[in-house]
Amino acid sequence: MDLDMKPEEAAFRDEVRTFLNDNLTDDLKAHAKLTSGILTDHPLRVEWLRVLNARGWAAPSWPKEFGGTGWSVMQKFIYASECAAAGTPGLSSMGLSMVGPTLMGHGTDEQRAYYLPKILDGSHWWCQGYSEPGSGSDLASLQTRAVSDGDDYILNGTKIWTTGAHVANHMFCLVRTSTEGKKQQGISFILFPMDLPGISVEPIITMSGDHEVNQVFFDDVRVPKANRVGAENNGWTVAKYLLEFERGGSAHGANLRNALNRLKNIAQTEVSDGEGSLIDDPTFRRKVDAADIEVTAVEFTEHRIMSALSTGQNPGAAASMIKLRGSTMTQTITELGVEAISHYFGPQVLEARTWGANVAPVGPAHTLMVAPKYLNGRANTIFGGSNEVQRNIMAKAVLGL
Ligand SMILES: Cc1cc2nc3c(=O)[nH]c(=O)nc-3n(C[C@H](O)[C@H](O)[C@H](O)COP(=O)(O)OP(=O)(O)OC[C@H]3O[C@@H](n4cnc5c(N)ncnc54)[C@H](O)[C@@H]3O)c2cc1C
């Protein structure tokens, strides 16, 4: 594995840095900093997507023929790392990273021509209707029914933990079209707008005070069969294809490095029980250094994956390893943040996190996002496949258990 950047890669990195410098306004950056989880304010995300789309950079991973960049694996990695380091607003992974590539792999020409440009320009915003109450890790047990009625399906059931359903105008959804045979065999993958009669969205406010996830109900919702992706009852194949993109690597290392740097800055400012700043307290310092070593290991593993991908190899279970270690380390770092700010963890002023509200937090400004990030980060080891599920995948693929 060669870790040095080639001259053309360094030139590309500089090009990205210049673009970010010129286009990522202070307002966008400040606004993005107030995000505790994965969702920045919706209008802000759309604004940033449109800036990227104007440059042709909205979908770095898409092939050029569909409006992507045609970048190499290393270019994509450099771009993602630079965006993470600069603190760009999070975009919609559901459209750009999930349903978009899935349509390329399994959609019809008409579906690609209709949906893909609208994902790129932000006019379609997607949410993922996979999980149901009782069907999370065991996704194939899902119960939402789609009953055939002429050229349409009639949907009844519910989806839960649906990230961004309150701002999305489209959903990709797994529905049961048959109860015959194995449970994986009776599932279909369909697309529909969220304003169809019979769809209702109920918010779920998480313990960080954020509204990111929802429960979505379907009450006799009529969806044309033409909106199905892939054959009827073959949705499991489409769903698994999509999950590869959901679990595929992004810039975990760069995100963790940012979080660690933020922690070090906080510990520099906070005072230890003894004398001087917290970062010089030997016990706390040891924990920060241990986290630093772990983050470095994630960065190196990510480089190894990039190296494998760029020579056409499949990283295999390494994607699970990165998801597992990345999400666990996010939690470790946010836990150290809580330890650092101590009693300021208690008073949470939600309005102080609202863009433009002009409400002061209780305590110094650097403490504002520590508790929300800690609380929101509890979900990282659950969504996108829980840690236990990732361990099962590795046990099977690597250890042959
Ligand atoms: C913040 C957040 C956002 C989400 N966004 C979305 C979304 O946009 N769309 C969507 O469809 N879903 C979404 N989800 C749902 C997510 O995919 C599920 O929560 C996840 O798959 C786990 O399912 P579950 O919650 O039903 O827990 P369960 O599957 O019931 O798991 C409960 C516990 O049992 C463990 N477990 C389960 N099976 C096994 C096994 N075979 N071996 C060992 N341990 C096991 C799990 O690891 C977990 O600890 C989101 C979840 C969260 C928390």
The ligand as an SDF file (V2000), in Angstrom:
LIG
                    3D

 53 58  0  0  0  0  0  0  0  0999 V2000
  -31.3380    6.9440   14.1450 C   0  0  0  0  0  0  0  0  0  0  0  0
  -31.8540    5.8230   13.3090 C   0  0  0  0  0  0  0  0  0  0  0  0
  -32.1580    6.0830   11.9840 C   0  0  0  0  0  0  0  0  0  0  0  0
  -32.7140    5.0470   11.2000 C   0  0  0  0  0  0  0  0  0  0  0  0
  -33.0880    5.3250    9.9050 N   0  0  0  0  0  0  0  0  0  0  0  0
  -33.7260    4.3850    9.1940 C   0  0  0  0  0  0  0  0  0  0  0  0
  -34.2570    4.6810    7.8980 C   0  0  0  0  0  0  0  0  0  0  0  0
  -34.1280    5.8030    7.4000 O   0  0  0  0  0  0  0  0  0  0  0  0
  -34.9440    3.7210    7.2420 N   0  0  0  0  0  0  0  0  0  0  0  0
  -35.0920    2.4620    7.7440 C   0  0  0  0  0  0  0  0  0  0  0  0
  -35.6980    1.6280    7.0710 O   0  0  0  0  0  0  0  0  0  0  0  0
  -34.6000    2.1260    8.9740 N   0  0  0  0  0  0  0  0  0  0  0  0
  -33.9230    3.0770    9.7000 C   0  0  0  0  0  0  0  0  0  0  0  0
  -33.4500    2.7700   10.9520 N   0  0  0  0  0  0  0  0  0  0  0  0
  -33.7260    1.4470   11.5000 C   0  0  0  0  0  0  0  0  0  0  0  0
  -32.4980    0.5800   11.6590 C   0  0  0  0  0  0  0  0  0  0  0  0
  -32.1050    0.0390   10.4260 O   0  0  0  0  0  0  0  0  0  0  0  0
  -32.8820   -0.5150   12.6750 C   0  0  0  0  0  0  0  0  0  0  0  0
  -33.0510    0.1280   13.9210 O   0  0  0  0  0  0  0  0  0  0  0  0
  -31.8130   -1.5790   12.7770 C   0  0  0  0  0  0  0  0  0  0  0  0
  -31.7980   -2.3600   11.6170 O   0  0  0  0  0  0  0  0  0  0  0  0
  -32.0570   -2.4870   13.9990 C   0  0  0  0  0  0  0  0  0  0  0  0
  -33.3590   -2.9800   13.9690 O   0  0  0  0  0  0  0  0  0  0  0  0
  -34.3080   -2.8730   15.2700 P   0  0  0  0  0  0  0  0  0  0  0  0
  -34.2990   -1.4560   15.7340 O   0  0  0  0  0  0  0  0  0  0  0  0
  -35.6350   -3.4710   14.8910 O   0  0  0  0  0  0  0  0  0  0  0  0
  -33.6130   -3.7250   16.3680 O   0  0  0  0  0  0  0  0  0  0  0  0
  -33.5840   -5.3320   16.4300 P   0  0  0  0  0  0  0  0  0  0  0  0
  -33.2930   -5.8850   15.0860 O   0  0  0  0  0  0  0  0  0  0  0  0
  -34.7960   -5.8030   17.1480 O   0  0  0  0  0  0  0  0  0  0  0  0
  -32.3110   -5.5610   17.3300 O   0  0  0  0  0  0  0  0  0  0  0  0
  -32.3460   -5.4000   18.7550 C   0  0  0  0  0  0  0  0  0  0  0  0
  -31.0110   -5.8610   19.2870 C   0  0  0  0  0  0  0  0  0  0  0  0
  -30.7900   -7.2440   18.9790 O   0  0  0  0  0  0  0  0  0  0  0  0
  -29.5680   -7.4000   18.2620 C   0  0  0  0  0  0  0  0  0  0  0  0
  -29.7120   -8.4330   17.2330 N   0  0  0  0  0  0  0  0  0  0  0  0
  -30.6940   -8.5270   16.3000 C   0  0  0  0  0  0  0  0  0  0  0  0
  -30.4960   -9.5980   15.5130 N   0  0  0  0  0  0  0  0  0  0  0  0
  -29.3600  -10.1870   15.9290 C   0  0  0  0  0  0  0  0  0  0  0  0
  -28.6330  -11.3390   15.5110 C   0  0  0  0  0  0  0  0  0  0  0  0
  -29.0250  -12.0820   14.4740 N   0  0  0  0  0  0  0  0  0  0  0  0
  -27.4970  -11.6600   16.1880 N   0  0  0  0  0  0  0  0  0  0  0  0
  -27.0750  -10.8920   17.2330 C   0  0  0  0  0  0  0  0  0  0  0  0
  -27.7350   -9.7950   17.6900 N   0  0  0  0  0  0  0  0  0  0  0  0
  -28.8540   -9.4530   17.0430 C   0  0  0  0  0  0  0  0  0  0  0  0
  -29.3160   -6.0460   17.6080 C   0  0  0  0  0  0  0  0  0  0  0  0
  -27.9450   -5.8480   17.3270 O   0  0  0  0  0  0  0  0  0  0  0  0
  -29.8230   -5.1000   18.6780 C   0  0  0  0  0  0  0  0  0  0  0  0
  -28.8500   -4.9030   19.6620 O   0  0  0  0  0  0  0  0  0  0  0  0
  -32.8800    3.7630   11.7360 C   0  0  0  0  0  0  0  0  0  0  0  0
  -32.5300    3.5070   13.0730 C   0  0  0  0  0  0  0  0  0  0  0  0
  -32.0320    4.5270   13.8510 C   0  0  0  0  0  0  0  0  0  0  0  0
  -31.6990    4.2350   15.2940 C   0  0  0  0  0  0  0  0  0  0  0  0
  1  2  1  0
  2  3  1  0
  2 52  2  0
  3  4  2  0
  4  5  1  0
  4 50  1  0
  5  6  2  0
  6  7  1  0
  6 13  1  0
  7  8  2  0
  7  9  1  0
  9 10  1  0
 10 11  2  0
 10 12  1  0
 12 13  2  0
 13 14  1  0
 14 15  1  0
 14 50  1  0
 15 16  1  0
 16 17  1  0
 16 18  1  0
 18 19  1  0
 18 20  1  0
 20 21  1  0
 20 22  1  0
 22 23  1  0
 23 24  1  0
 24 25  2  0
 24 26  1  0
 24 27  1  0
 27 28  1  0
 28 29  2  0
 28 30  1  0
 28 31  1  0
 31 32  1  0
 32 33  1  0
 33 34  1  0
 33 48  1  0
 34 35  1  0
 35 36  1  0
 35 46  1  0
 36 37  1  0
 36 45  1  0
 37 38  2  0
 38 39  1  0
 39 40  1  0
 39 45  2  0
 40 41  1  0
 40 42  2  0
 42 43  1  0
 43 44  2  0
 44 45  1  0
 46 47  1  0
 46 48  1  0
 48 49  1  0
 50 51  2  0
 51 52  1  0
 52 53  1  0
M  END
$$$$
